[in-house]
């Protein structure tokens, strides 16, 4: 029995392919979703000399602990995926398709390196 898939859940009939989508999001998730998360947790919970600099994340951690931090990260990631698919695929816009994950990757790489510097300084 075949299942019906909504037409907006596919990259068919767009200038984009699943391989490029997967690669760019893998990069974003590796830096923003793993690197930044792991180094931030190490700093916040295991380093007595540092605190979270971002006031939104700091408040989420104070109010909800690590779950609040992860919820904010997931919210940002899902919002960027939505922008990438809705604006990028919907309008065949390469900038809107690739910019959200590349921005997350850049932010994640910067914060991971910065956090590592704080951890090992």
URRATA-V510629 format. One record per run of one state. SS is the DSSP state (a for helix, b for strand, c for the rest). FROM is the first residue (numbers start at 1). TO is the last residue. If there is no record, write none. Layout:
# URRATA-V510629
{{SS | FROM | TO} {SS | FROM | TO}}
This chain:
# URRATA-V510629
{{c | 1 | 6} {a | 7 | 9} {c | 10 | 17} {a | 18 | 46} {c | 47 | 54} {a | 55 | 64} {c | 65 | 65} {a | 66 | 90} {c | 91 | 93} {a | 94 | 119} {c | 120 | 121}}
